[in-house]
Amino acid sequence: RSVVRRAMEEDPSPGVRAAAFRELHRIDPEALGAERARFAADESWVLREAATLALADLAELADPELLLRELAARRDDPASPVRNAAAQVLFE
């Protein structure tokens, strides 16, 4: 976990950071709330997409209204992969 966390926090590649985040988020979604919020606001659409897809990990844990608000906030994202991720999570 420490190697994956370091990759999530320090790797210069958004793709590597996003993959590390998603893997850690699957293990313990509640522990990565701050990172999810940070990635959701990042300039890289790859990180915003990862944060959006991570919402699926919370589906059984989170308040459904909170989850829907989070997804609605992403429907106007300028990057289509982020909007598609929100639709995918909503569908699931």
N, C-alpha and C positions, 0 to 999 in steps of 0.2 A: 504493500500500500504506500509506503513512503516514497518509493521510486516513482510510482504513478502520480502521487500528489505533487512531487517535485516537477514532473513533466507538465502537469496541469498549471502550475504556478510560474514556471521559469522558461519553458521551451519557447523559442521565438515563433514557431509555426502555429498559427491558429488551428490548423487541422489536428496537430498532435495534442494541443491543449484541449480541444473539444473532445477528442477521443478519450483522453485521460479523465476528463470531467465526467463524461457519460458512464465510463466504467466504474468510477468511484461512486457516482450518484446511484447506480443500480444497487450497490452494496448497502449504502446508507443515505437515502435521500434527505432525511431530516437534518443530517449533519452538514449538508452542503447548501443550506438556504442562502447564506451570504454570497457564496460563489455563484449560485444560480442567478441571484439578483444582479451581481456584477457583470456576469456574462450576458444577461438579457439586455443590458445597457451598453455593451461594448460596441465599438465602431465596426468590428468584423462581423459580417453576417454569419460566418461559420460558427462563431461563438454564440451569437444570438439564436441561431438554429438549434445548437446543442442545448441551450437553456430552455428553449421551447419544447423540444422533444423530451427533456427531462421531466416536464410536467406530467407525463404519462406515468412516471414512477410514483407520483404523489396521488394518483387517482383514488386509490383506496384509503389513503391517509388523510388527505386534505378535505376541507369543507368544500362541497361541490360548487357553492356560489363563488368562493374565492378562486377556485380553479377556473371557472368560466370567466371571471373578471380578468385573470391573468391571460387567458387565451384571447379574449376580446381586445386586450391591449396590443396584441401582436398582429391583429388582422390588417392594420394599416402600415405595417413595416414596409420600408421601401424595397426590401429584398424578397423576391418571390419564394426562395427556399424557406424563409422564416414563416411567411404566410401559409405555405404548404404544410409546414411542420405543425402549425397551429390547427389546421384543418384535420390533419392526420390524428393528432392527439384527441381532438373533439370527437372524431369518428370512432376511435378506439374506446 
